[in-house]
Amino acid sequence: MKKHIIKILVGITISTSLISIGNGAFVNADIKGDNWYIQCASDSTETKIPKLLSGKQLSANQLEITYDKDVDPALATKASNYWIQSTKQDKPEGIATLGKDEKVSDKNSLTDKMVKIVPKDGSSKTFILTFKDKIKTGQEYKLIICYVTVKGAPPYKGDNGKALFVGKY
């Protein structure tokens, strides 16, 4: 069984939970202050699928995310491979594309009109998401990423990870 330690920066919240991140993997998350530490355990032998490694809010309308390996930039910068779920509201508003009980589909992903995604300093691991709207302060969201692969890999129909964050600007 693989074990990974992942650090994700989030808004100020304290909680402990068990979260499924796809492909038979589960994480035990412990959030303290601005830091989210995740221990990931997976029975999956798939090593070519990139997973979300970390993330942080840079400004009122920007997130920075980092994958655990280099990814295909064409897939990582494709808005339709990302979803933002409101964890408290029934209907999505602001940057959210999903309400709290809605499921991911190709009809409710982010769009090019909502977000611009670019590599950070030419990186193939770290990307900046700049939203048209501000990330609401104090609002809890879940970032969901799917379909991103390493360059040259066959298409992937699963997720690349999920992360909770709280708007902080």
Residue pairs with C-beta under 8 A, 6 or more apart in sequence:
1 41
1 42
1 43
2 40
2 41
2 42
2 44
3 39
3 40
3 41
4 39
4 40
4 51
4 68
5 37
5 38
5 39
5 40
6 27
6 37
6 38
6 39
6 40
6 51
6 52
6 53
6 54
6 68
7 35
7 36
7 37
7 38
7 53
7 54
8 35
8 36
8 37
8 38
8 52
8 53
8 54
8 55
8 56
8 163
8 165
9 34
9 35
9 36
9 54
9 55
9 56
9 57
9 165
10 31
10 34
10 35
10 36
10 55
10 56
10 163
10 164
10 165
10 166
11 34
11 57
11 138
11 140
11 165
11 166
11 167
11 168
12 33
12 34
12 166
12 168
13 31
13 140
13 164
13 166
14 31
14 32
14 33
15 29
15 31
16 28
16 29
16 30
16 31
17 28
17 29
18 26
18 27
18 28
18 29
19 26
19 27
19 29
19 162
20 26
21 27
21 40
21 51
21 159
21 161
21 162
22 158
22 159
22 160
22 161
22 162
23 42
23 44
23 46
23 49
23 158
23 159
24 42
24 43
24 44
25 40
25 41
25 42
25 43
25 44
26 40
26 41
26 42
27 38
27 39
27 40
27 41
28 38
28 39
28 41
29 36
29 37
29 38
29 164
30 36
30 37
30 38
31 37
31 164
34 168
36 163
36 164
40 51
48 149
48 150
48 153
49 149
49 156
49 158
49 160
50 67
50 68
50 69
50 70
50 71
50 148
50 149
50 150
50 160
51 67
51 68
51 160
51 161
52 65
52 66
52 67
52 68
52 143
52 145
52 160
52 161
52 162
52 163
53 66
53 67
53 68
53 125
54 65
54 66
55 63
55 64
55 65
55 66
55 143
55 163
55 165
56 63
56 64
57 63
57 64
57 135
57 165
57 167
57 168
57 169
58 64
58 128
59 169
60 134
60 135
60 169
61 130
61 131
61 132
61 133
61 134
61 135
62 128
62 129
62 130
62 131
63 128
63 129
63 131
63 135
63 143
63 165
64 120
64 126
64 127
64 128
64 129
65 126
65 127
65 129
65 143
65 145
66 125
66 126
66 127
67 76
67 125
67 126
67 148
67 160
68 125
69 125
69 150
70 124
70 125
70 150
70 151
71 124
71 125
71 148
71 149
71 150
71 151
72 124
72 148
72 149
72 150
72 151
72 152
72 153
73 119
73 124
73 151
75 81
75 147
75 148
75 149
76 117
76 119
76 124
76 127
76 148
77 117
77 118
77 119
77 127
78 117
78 147
79 109
79 110
79 111
79 112
79 114
79 115
79 116
79 117
80 106
80 109
80 110
80 111
81 109
81 145
81 146
81 147
81 148
82 109
82 110
82 115
82 117
82 129
82 143
82 144
82 145
82 146
83 97
83 98
83 104
83 108
83 109
83 110
83 143
83 144
83 145
83 146
84 92
84 95
84 96
84 97
84 98
84 110
84 141
84 142
84 143
84 144
85 92
85 96
85 97
85 98
85 99
85 100
85 102
85 141
85 142
85 144
86 92
86 93
86 96
86 98
86 99
86 100
86 139
86 140
86 141
87 100
87 140
87 141
87 142
87 164
88 100
88 139
88 140
89 96
89 99
89 100
90 99
90 100
90 101
91 99
92 98
92 99
92 102
92 108
94 133
94 134
94 135
94 136
94 139
95 114
95 115
95 131
95 133
95 134
95 135
95 136
95 141
96 141
97 108
97 109
97 110
97 114
98 104
98 108
98 144
102 108
104 144
104 146
104 159
113 132
114 131
114 132
114 133
115 129
115 130
115 131
115 132
116 129
116 130
117 127
117 128
117 129
117 130
118 127
118 128
118 130
119 126
119 127
119 128
120 126
120 127
120 128
124 151
134 167
134 169
135 141
135 167
135 169
136 167
137 167
137 168
137 169
138 166
138 167
139 166
139 167
140 164
140 165
140 166
141 164
141 165
141 166
141 167
142 162
142 163
142 164
142 165
143 162
143 163
143 164
143 165
144 159
144 162
145 159
145 160
145 161
145 162
146 157
146 158
146 159
146 160
147 155
147 156
147 157
147 158
147 160
148 156
148 160
149 155
149 156
